[in-house]
Amino acid sequence: MTAQDTQGEHFGVTHKRDISTELLLCLKNMDISDKTPKPLCKELLKQIEKLKLKVDISKSNSIKNIEKKRSSCQPKTRIFFLKTHKTASSTIMNILFRFGDSRNLTFAFPSKNATQFYYPGFFSASQVDNFSDYNNNTFHIMCHHMRFRLTEVEKVMPSDTFYFTILRNPIYLMESSFSYYKSTSSFAKAKSLEDFLNNTTKYYSKSNYAKNLMTFDLGFDHNGLESAKYFKLMQEAVEIIFDLVLITEYFDESLVLLKDALCWTYEDLLSFPLNSRSDITKKALPLETQERIKAWNQHDWKLYNYFNRTFWNRVEKFGIERMKREVEELRQQRAQLSKTCLQGKVEAKEIKDKSLKPFQYGMAKIIGYNLKPGLGMEQKILCQRLVTPELQYSDLLRKKQRQKNEHVHVLKHNKVKNKNKKVKPK
C-alpha cells in the first residue's frame, strides 16, 4: 500500500492497520545517521491526522447516541491483548481467561506447550497451536506474551478484532523488573538497581528486560533513536493499532473503560491482583534514581506519558462523575467477592492448595491466595478461577480446547464416514 492509497474516503479498521504497518516500516528503515523521517513517513503522518479527524467525528456522532448504544451493543468476543511485562497484565489475562472459559471461546495458544510465543523473538503466526491459513477465523482471544508484530497477528485474528494493551510508569516497572529478572545478563552482576544505572556501559548487554521493556514488547527497537520525530512515528503507530491503552496506575478506571469498550458487565471484569510481589521485596526509589530511570528508558517514559494523557482524555469523554460511580461499583463488587472467596493473601509457601501456587522467579516473592473452606461447588469453581495463576490456568484451557477439537474431529470423521456408506439394496 502506498501513501496515496490512504487518501480514500473510507477509513475502516483495515485502512488503520495498513497505515500502521507502513509506519512500522518507516521506523525500521530510518537511517540512524539521519533523524528526519523519509518523505513517505512524512506523508503518512499527514494522512494519519486526516484519519484521526474522521475517527473523532465518528466517535462524536456515536456519543450523541450513547444511551441507544448501551442498550443495543453486543459483548465483543474477538480480542487481542498485548501482554506487556510487569504491568498487572497477568490480572488482565485472568479476566480474559475466565471470560473465554465461561463462553467456550477459542484461544490462540503458543505451540509446543510453550508458555509464551517464543519471546523475545518476534511473533509469527506459525507459533500458534493449530493455526493454518484455513482456520484463521476460528480464534477468539489471543493474550500470551509475545514481541508484537502486527502483520503476523493479523494472519491469526479476524479483521473485527479489538486490540488493547497496558502501560505502566517506567519508574515502577524498572524497579519491579530488576527484582524479577535479576538473573538475566544485564542485571546479574549489578549489586543494586542504582549500581546498574550508574554503570550501564559496564552491565548493559542489550537485554530487553533492562531498557525500554514496553517499547520492546510493542515490537519497536528498545535501543532506537531518541529523537522527537522517531517517537512521533512510534506513538502514532501504537495509537492507530490499539483501540484502547490501559494504565496500570489507574487499574480500576482502566477496567471501567475496557468494560465500556467491550460491552461487558462488572461480573466479567471482577478480579484479584495476580503475580504481584510481596511488599518486603519492593523498594522505594530516591528521586535521583527515578530521574536516571526516566533518562535510561526514554522511549518507555515518553510512551507512558503520552498515553496517560490520552487515557484521561478518554475518561473525560466517558464522564468524570460517571467514572467515579462505576469505579465505586466495581470496588464494592470486588470487596464482596473477596469476602466470599478469600481467606487471605499469603506468600507461596503458605498456600494450601499447591495448584494455586504462583511461579517464583528472581528475587521477587510472588504472593497468592488461600480460599475460604466450606465453599459450595459453584462458588468454589468461581473463586478458584479468580486466583488460578496464569501458567496453571493456561494449561487447563489448553487441555479443554484440545478435548473440544478432538471431539469435533471425531464428529466430522463419523459424518463423512456415514455419508460415504453405500445404501444396501432391499
C-alpha positions as CSV (number, residue, x, y, z in Angstrom):
1,M,0.0,0.0,0.0
2,T,1.3,3.5,-0.9
3,A,0.6,6.8,0.9
4,Q,-1.7,7.7,-1.9
5,D,-3.8,4.7,-1.2
6,T,-4.6,6.0,2.3
7,Q,-6.3,9.1,0.9
8,G,-9.6,7.3,0.2
9,E,-12.8,8.4,1.8
10,H,-13.4,5.3,3.8
11,F,-11.0,4.7,6.7
12,G,-12.2,1.4,8.3
13,V,-10.2,-0.8,10.6
14,T,-8.3,-2.3,7.7
15,H,-7.0,1.1,6.5
16,K,-6.0,1.9,10.0
17,R,-4.0,-1.3,10.3
18,D,-2.5,-0.7,6.8
19,I,-1.3,2.8,7.8
20,S,0.3,1.4,11.0
21,T,2.1,-1.3,9.0
22,E,3.6,1.4,6.8
23,L,4.6,3.4,10.0
24,L,6.4,0.3,11.4
25,L,8.3,0.0,8.1
26,C,9.3,3.7,8.4
27,L,10.6,3.1,11.9
28,K,12.5,0.0,10.8
29,N,14.1,1.7,7.8
30,M,15.1,5.0,9.3
31,D,18.7,5.7,8.8
32,I,20.4,6.1,12.2
33,S,22.5,8.9,10.9
34,D,19.5,10.7,9.5
35,K,17.0,11.7,12.2
36,T,14.5,13.1,9.7
37,P,11.8,10.7,8.5
38,K,11.8,9.8,4.9
39,P,9.3,11.5,2.6
40,L,6.9,8.6,2.7
41,C,6.9,8.7,6.5
42,K,6.1,12.4,6.4
43,E,3.2,11.8,4.1
44,L,1.9,9.0,6.3
45,L,1.9,11.4,9.3
46,K,-0.2,13.9,7.3
47,Q,-2.7,11.1,6.4
48,I,-2.9,10.0,10.0
49,E,-4.1,13.4,11.1
50,K,-6.9,13.2,8.5
51,L,-7.7,9.7,9.6
52,K,-7.8,10.7,13.3
53,L,-10.1,13.6,12.4
54,K,-12.5,11.2,10.7
55,V,-12.4,8.8,13.7
56,D,-13.0,11.7,16.1
57,I,-16.0,12.8,14.1
58,S,-17.3,9.2,14.1
59,K,-16.8,9.0,17.9
60,S,-18.6,12.3,18.4
61,N,-21.6,11.1,16.4
62,S,-21.7,7.9,18.4
63,I,-21.6,9.7,21.7
64,K,-24.8,11.5,20.8
65,N,-26.5,8.1,20.7
66,I,-24.6,6.6,23.6
67,E,-27.8,5.6,25.5
68,K,-29.0,3.8,22.5
69,K,-25.6,2.1,22.0
70,R,-25.6,0.9,25.6
71,S,-28.9,-0.8,25.3
72,S,-28.2,-2.4,22.0
73,C,-24.4,-3.3,22.0
74,Q,-23.3,-6.9,22.0
75,P,-20.3,-8.1,24.0
76,K,-17.1,-8.3,21.9
77,T,-15.6,-11.8,21.7
78,R,-12.8,-11.2,19.2
79,I,-10.0,-9.8,21.3
80,F,-6.2,-9.3,21.1
81,F,-4.4,-8.3,24.3
82,L,-0.7,-7.4,24.1
83,K,0.5,-8.7,27.4
84,T,3.3,-6.4,28.4
85,H,5.7,-7.4,31.2
86,K,5.3,-6.4,34.8
87,T,2.3,-4.1,34.2
88,A,-0.5,-6.1,36.0
89,S,-1.1,-7.8,32.7
90,S,-1.5,-11.2,34.5
91,T,-4.6,-9.9,36.2
92,I,-6.0,-8.8,32.8
93,M,-5.1,-12.2,31.4
94,N,-7.1,-14.0,34.1
95,I,-10.1,-11.8,33.2
96,L,-9.8,-12.8,29.6
97,F,-9.3,-16.5,30.5
98,R,-12.4,-16.5,32.6
99,F,-14.5,-14.7,30.0
100,G,-13.5,-17.1,27.3
101,D,-13.7,-20.2,29.6
102,S,-17.3,-19.4,30.6
103,R,-18.3,-18.9,27.0
104,N,-16.4,-21.8,25.4
105,L,-14.4,-19.4,23.2
106,T,-11.2,-20.4,21.4
107,F,-7.8,-19.2,22.5
108,A,-4.7,-18.8,20.3
109,F,-2.2,-20.7,22.3
110,P,1.6,-20.9,21.8
111,S,2.5,-24.2,20.1
112,K,4.6,-27.0,21.6
113,N,3.0,-26.3,25.0
114,A,5.1,-23.1,25.3
115,T,4.0,-20.5,27.9
116,Q,4.6,-17.6,25.5
117,F,5.1,-17.0,21.8
118,Y,8.8,-17.7,21.6
119,Y,9.6,-14.5,23.3
120,P,11.9,-12.5,23.0
121,G,11.8,-13.3,19.3
122,F,9.2,-11.5,17.1
123,F,5.8,-13.2,17.0
124,S,5.0,-15.3,14.0
125,A,1.6,-16.9,13.1
126,S,3.3,-20.2,12.7
127,Q,3.9,-20.2,16.5
128,V,0.1,-20.6,17.2
129,D,-1.1,-24.0,18.1
130,N,-3.4,-25.5,15.5
131,F,-3.1,-22.5,13.2
132,S,-3.3,-22.7,9.4
133,D,-4.3,-20.3,6.6
134,Y,-7.7,-22.1,6.6
135,N,-8.7,-21.6,10.2
136,N,-7.5,-18.1,11.0
137,N,-11.1,-17.0,11.8
138,T,-11.6,-19.7,14.5
139,F,-9.7,-17.9,17.2
140,H,-11.5,-15.5,19.6
141,I,-8.8,-14.4,22.1
142,M,-5.0,-14.0,22.0
143,C,-3.3,-12.9,25.1
144,H,0.0,-14.7,25.8
145,H,3.4,-12.9,26.0
146,M,4.9,-12.0,22.6
147,R,7.1,-9.4,20.9
148,F,4.4,-7.8,18.8
149,R,4.3,-8.0,15.1
150,L,1.1,-6.6,13.6
151,T,1.2,-8.3,10.2
152,E,1.6,-11.8,11.8
153,V,-1.1,-11.2,14.4
154,E,-3.5,-10.2,11.6
155,K,-3.0,-13.6,10.0
156,V,-4.3,-15.2,13.1
157,M,-7.0,-12.9,14.4
158,P,-10.1,-11.8,12.4
159,S,-10.4,-8.2,11.0
160,D,-13.0,-7.2,13.6
161,T,-10.7,-8.0,16.5
162,F,-10.5,-5.5,19.4
163,Y,-6.8,-4.6,20.1
164,F,-5.7,-3.4,23.5
165,T,-2.7,-3.3,25.8
166,I,-1.5,-1.8,29.1
167,L,1.4,0.5,30.1
168,R,3.0,1.2,33.5
169,N,5.1,4.1,34.8
170,P,8.6,3.1,33.8
171,I,10.0,4.0,37.3
172,Y,7.9,1.3,39.0
173,L,8.3,-1.0,36.0
174,M,12.1,-1.0,36.2
175,E,12.2,-1.4,39.9
176,S,10.0,-4.5,39.5
177,S,11.9,-5.8,36.5
178,F,15.3,-5.6,38.4
179,S,13.8,-7.7,41.2
180,Y,12.1,-10.2,38.9
181,Y,14.8,-10.5,36.2
182,K,17.8,-10.2,38.5
183,S,19.4,-13.3,37.0
184,T,19.3,-12.0,33.4
185,S,22.5,-10.9,31.7
186,S,22.3,-7.2,32.3
187,F,21.3,-7.3,35.9
188,A,23.1,-10.4,37.2
189,K,26.3,-8.7,38.3
190,A,24.9,-5.4,39.4
191,K,24.8,-5.0,43.1
192,S,21.7,-2.9,43.0
193,L,19.4,-1.0,40.6
194,E,21.4,2.2,41.4
195,D,24.6,0.3,40.6
196,F,23.3,-0.8,37.3
197,L,22.1,2.7,36.3
198,N,25.4,4.2,37.3
199,N,27.3,1.7,35.2
200,T,25.2,0.9,32.2
201,T,28.2,0.7,29.9
202,K,29.6,-2.0,32.1
203,Y,26.5,-4.1,32.7
204,Y,24.0,-3.5,29.8
205,S,24.0,-6.3,27.3
206,K,21.2,-5.1,25.1
207,S,18.7,-7.2,27.2
208,N,15.1,-6.2,26.6
209,Y,14.4,-6.6,30.3
210,A,16.9,-3.8,31.2
211,K,15.9,-1.0,28.9
212,N,12.6,0.2,27.4
213,L,10.8,-3.1,28.1
214,M,7.4,-1.9,27.0
215,T,8.9,-0.4,23.8
216,F,10.4,-3.8,23.1
217,D,7.2,-5.7,23.8
218,L,5.3,-3.4,21.4
219,G,7.7,-4.5,18.6
220,F,9.9,-1.4,18.4
221,D,13.7,-1.1,18.8
222,H,14.3,-0.6,22.5
223,N,17.8,0.9,21.6
224,G,16.3,3.0,18.8
225,L,16.7,6.7,18.1
226,E,16.0,9.1,20.9
227,S,14.5,11.8,18.7
228,A,11.2,13.6,18.7
229,K,10.4,12.5,15.1
230,Y,11.2,8.9,15.8
231,F,9.0,8.9,18.8
232,K,6.2,10.6,16.9
233,L,6.1,7.7,14.4
234,M,6.2,5.2,17.3
235,Q,3.4,6.9,19.2
236,E,1.2,7.2,16.1
237,A,1.6,3.5,15.3
238,V,0.6,2.5,18.8
239,E,-2.4,4.8,18.8
240,I,-3.7,3.5,15.4
241,I,-3.1,-0.2,16.1
242,F,-4.6,-0.4,19.6
243,D,-8.3,0.5,20.3
244,L,-7.5,1.1,23.9
245,V,-4.4,1.6,26.0
246,L,-4.9,0.9,29.8
247,I,-2.7,2.4,32.5
248,T,-1.6,0.2,35.4
249,E,-1.6,3.1,38.0
250,Y,-5.3,3.6,37.2
251,F,-6.3,0.0,37.0
252,D,-9.9,0.3,38.1
253,E,-10.5,3.2,35.8
254,S,-8.9,1.1,33.0
255,L,-11.3,-1.8,33.7
256,V,-14.3,0.5,33.5
257,L,-13.1,1.8,30.1
258,L,-12.5,-1.7,29.0
259,K,-15.9,-2.8,30.1
260,D,-17.5,0.0,28.2
261,A,-15.4,-0.7,25.0
262,L,-16.1,-4.4,25.0
263,C,-19.8,-4.0,26.1
264,W,-19.1,-6.4,29.1
265,T,-20.5,-6.4,32.6
266,Y,-19.0,-5.8,36.1
267,E,-19.1,-9.5,36.6
268,D,-16.9,-10.1,33.6
269,L,-14.3,-7.6,34.9
270,L,-14.1,-8.7,38.6
271,S,-10.6,-9.7,39.5
272,F,-8.0,-10.1,42.3
273,P,-4.4,-9.0,41.7
274,L,-2.2,-11.8,40.4
275,N,1.5,-12.3,40.0
276,S,2.1,-9.4,42.4
277,R,5.2,-9.2,44.7
278,S,5.3,-9.3,48.5
279,D,5.8,-5.8,49.9
280,I,9.1,-6.9,51.6
281,T,10.7,-7.2,48.1
282,K,9.6,-3.7,47.0
283,K,11.9,-0.8,47.3
284,A,11.2,2.9,47.4
285,L,13.4,4.7,45.0
286,P,15.2,8.1,45.7
287,L,14.3,10.9,43.3
288,E,17.8,10.8,41.8
289,T,17.3,7.1,40.9
290,Q,13.9,7.9,39.4
291,E,15.3,10.5,37.2
292,R,18.0,8.1,36.0
293,I,15.3,5.6,35.1
294,K,13.4,8.1,33.1
295,A,16.6,9.1,31.2
296,W,17.6,5.5,30.6
297,N,14.1,4.5,29.4
298,Q,13.3,7.5,27.2
299,H,11.0,5.6,24.8
300,D,9.0,4.0,27.6
301,W,8.8,7.2,29.5
302,K,7.5,9.2,26.5
303,L,5.1,6.5,25.5
304,Y,3.7,6.3,29.1
305,N,3.3,10.0,29.4
306,Y,1.6,10.3,26.0
307,F,-0.9,7.5,26.6
308,N,-1.5,8.6,30.2
309,R,-2.7,11.9,28.7
310,T,-4.9,10.2,26.1
311,F,-6.3,7.9,28.8
312,W,-7.6,10.8,30.8
313,N,-8.9,12.5,27.6
314,R,-10.9,9.3,27.1
315,V,-12.1,9.4,30.8
316,E,-13.3,12.9,30.3
317,K,-15.3,11.9,27.2
318,F,-16.7,8.9,29.2
319,G,-17.7,11.3,32.0
320,I,-15.8,12.1,35.2
321,E,-18.8,11.6,37.5
322,R,-19.9,8.5,35.7
323,M,-16.3,7.1,36.0
324,K,-16.4,7.8,39.8
325,R,-19.7,5.9,40.2
326,E,-18.6,3.0,38.1
327,V,-15.2,2.6,39.8
328,E,-17.0,2.6,43.2
329,E,-19.5,0.0,42.0
330,L,-16.6,-2.2,40.7
331,R,-14.7,-1.9,44.0
332,Q,-17.8,-2.7,46.0
333,Q,-18.5,-5.9,44.0
334,R,-14.8,-6.9,44.2
335,A,-14.9,-6.4,48.0
336,Q,-18.0,-8.5,48.3
337,L,-16.4,-11.3,46.2
338,S,-13.3,-11.1,48.3
339,K,-15.4,-11.7,51.4
340,T,-17.0,-14.7,49.8
341,C,-13.8,-16.3,48.3
342,L,-10.7,-15.3,50.2
343,Q,-9.2,-16.5,53.5
344,G,-6.2,-14.3,52.9
345,K,-3.3,-13.2,50.7
346,V,-0.1,-15.2,51.6
347,E,3.4,-16.0,50.4
348,A,3.7,-19.0,48.1
349,K,5.0,-21.4,50.8
350,E,1.8,-20.7,52.9
351,I,-0.6,-21.6,50.0
352,K,-2.6,-24.7,51.0
353,D,-3.7,-25.7,47.5
354,K,-0.5,-26.2,45.6
355,S,-2.3,-26.0,42.3
356,L,-2.8,-22.3,43.1
357,K,0.8,-21.6,43.8
358,P,2.3,-18.9,41.5
359,F,5.6,-19.3,39.7
360,Q,8.5,-17.8,41.5
361,Y,11.4,-16.1,39.7
362,G,14.4,-13.9,40.5
363,M,14.5,-12.1,43.8
364,A,10.8,-11.4,43.8
365,K,8.4,-13.2,46.2
366,I,5.2,-13.7,44.3
367,I,2.2,-14.0,46.6
368,G,-1.0,-15.9,46.2
369,Y,-4.3,-16.7,48.0
370,N,-5.9,-19.2,50.2
371,L,-9.6,-19.8,49.6
372,K,-12.2,-20.0,52.4
373,P,-13.1,-23.5,53.4
374,G,-16.7,-24.8,53.0
375,L,-17.5,-23.1,49.7
376,G,-20.3,-24.6,47.6
377,M,-19.3,-26.2,44.4
378,E,-20.3,-23.3,42.1
379,Q,-18.7,-20.8,44.4
380,K,-15.5,-22.8,44.7
381,I,-15.1,-23.1,40.9
382,L,-15.5,-19.3,40.5
383,C,-13.2,-18.5,43.4
384,Q,-10.5,-21.0,42.2
385,R,-10.6,-19.5,38.7
386,L,-10.2,-16.0,40.1
387,V,-6.9,-16.9,41.9
388,T,-5.5,-19.5,39.5
389,P,-2.1,-18.3,38.3
390,E,-1.7,-17.8,34.5
391,L,0.5,-20.9,33.9
392,Q,-1.9,-23.3,35.5
393,Y,-5.0,-21.7,34.0
394,S,-3.4,-21.7,30.6
395,D,-2.7,-25.4,30.9
396,L,-6.4,-26.1,31.9
397,L,-7.7,-24.1,29.0
398,R,-5.3,-25.7,26.5
399,K,-6.4,-29.2,27.7
400,K,-10.1,-28.2,27.5
401,Q,-9.6,-26.8,24.0
402,R,-7.8,-29.9,22.7
403,Q,-10.5,-32.1,24.0
404,K,-13.1,-30.0,22.2
405,N,-11.1,-30.1,19.0
406,E,-10.7,-33.9,19.2
407,H,-14.5,-34.2,19.8
408,V,-15.2,-32.0,16.7
409,H,-12.7,-34.0,14.7
410,V,-14.4,-37.3,15.6
411,L,-17.9,-35.9,14.8
412,K,-16.7,-34.7,11.3
413,H,-15.0,-38.1,10.7
414,N,-18.1,-40.0,11.6
415,K,-20.3,-37.7,9.4
416,V,-18.1,-38.3,6.4
417,K,-17.9,-42.0,7.1
418,N,-21.7,-42.3,7.3
419,K,-22.1,-40.2,4.2
420,N,-19.9,-42.5,2.2
421,K,-21.6,-45.7,3.3
422,K,-23.3,-47.4,0.5
423,V,-27.0,-48.0,0.9
424,K,-27.8,-51.7,0.9
425,P,-30.4,-52.8,-1.6
426,K,-33.6,-54.2,-0.2
